[in-house]
Amino acid sequence: MTPRLDAATQRLFAALTRIEAALSERMPADPDRVRALTEQLAASRNENQELAAVNNTIAMRLDSAIDRLRTVLRG
């Protein structure tokens, strides 16, 4: 390896070590907490899907009502 490549490789490994250390500090170590967060995430995703479906239904109904109003106003 060239000296510059060697230095860059050492900096990369040092940066990766710092990133891994930071991640391990931020990650919850309590398995119950991880399980609870996983369940909350799943519930939030389900709620998001339900709300998206409701939003789509409302949007379709509004579009239909707007079209009917336009027809009445033109007629």
C-alpha positions in Angstrom: 0.0 0.0 0.0 1.0 3.5 -0.6 1.4 5.7 2.5 -1.6 7.8 1.5 -3.8 4.8 1.0 -2.6 3.3 4.3 -3.4 6.6 6.1 -6.8 6.7 4.5 -7.5 3.1 5.5 -6.6 3.8 9.1 -8.8 6.9 9.2 -11.7 4.8 7.7 -11.3 2.1 10.3 -11.1 4.7 13.1 -14.3 6.4 11.8 -16.0 3.0 11.7 -15.0 2.3 15.2 -16.4 5.6 16.4 -19.6 5.0 14.6 -20.0 1.5 16.1 -19.3 2.9 19.6 -21.9 5.7 19.1 -24.5 3.2 17.8 -23.9 0.8 20.7 -24.4 3.7 23.2 -27.7 4.7 21.5 -29.2 1.2 21.1 -31.4 0.1 23.9 -29.9 -2.9 25.8 -33.1 -3.9 27.5 -34.8 -6.7 25.5 -38.2 -5.7 26.9 -37.8 -2.2 25.7 -36.8 -3.4 22.3 -39.9 -5.6 22.2 -42.1 -2.8 23.3 -40.6 -0.4 20.7 -41.1 -3.1 18.0 -44.7 -3.5 18.9 -45.3 0.2 18.9 -43.7 0.5 15.5 -45.9 -2.3 14.1 -49.0 -0.7 15.6 -48.0 2.7 14.1 -47.5 1.1 10.7 -50.9 -0.5 10.9 -52.6 2.7 12.0 -50.8 4.5 9.1 -52.2 2.0 6.6 -55.7 2.3 8.0 -55.5 6.1 7.9 -54.2 6.0 4.3 -57.2 3.9 3.3 -59.6 6.3 5.0 -57.8 9.2 3.3 -58.2 7.6 -0.1 -61.9 6.9 0.5 -62.5 10.5 1.6 -60.6 11.9 -1.4 -62.6 9.8 -3.8 -65.9 10.9 -2.2 -64.8 14.5 -2.3 -63.8 14.2 -6.0 -67.2 12.7 -6.7 -69.1 15.5 -4.9 -67.0 18.2 -6.7 -67.9 16.6 -10.0 -71.6 16.5 -9.1 -71.5 20.2 -8.1 -69.8 21.1 -11.3 -72.5 19.3 -13.3 -75.2 21.1 -11.3 -73.6 24.5 -11.8 -73.1 24.0 -15.5 -76.6 22.6 -16.0 
